[in-house]
């Protein structure tokens, strides 16, 4: 991605793990990746989040798009251990979304250039939402 801060250095590993998890389910799931490269139109963004059953996202401005999600949509929020970064949780509960937190480990991550996502923690949060969806 084009991020200048909080670049997920193990993004491919994370995406592969999510694909494996979804591929092992008896029902078919489609995975889409939201990115600012190329930047989708507002209408495309709205449709993507309205049609999502589960959204896995890393702390940042893209998480604000959860306002377009339907009530009951699952949210896996990969977040920073900093008080100001908890707005996704507040929004999720206010919007009736099924929220799961995956807390990063470390300090001063908000301005870190590269971060490593805890893939196993994301998988566990995703499994929890998938169990509820059945």
SULURTA-V468790 format. One record per helix or strand of 2 or more residues. SS is the DSSP state (2 for helix, 1 for strand). FROM is the first residue (numbers start at 1). LEN is the number of residues. If there is no record, write none. Layout:
ss:from:len
SS:FROM:LEN
SS:FROM:LEN
This chain:
ss:from:len
1:7:2
2:11:13
2:42:10
1:54:5
2:61:8
1:74:6
2:83:13
1:98:6
2:109:3
1:114:2
2:119:15
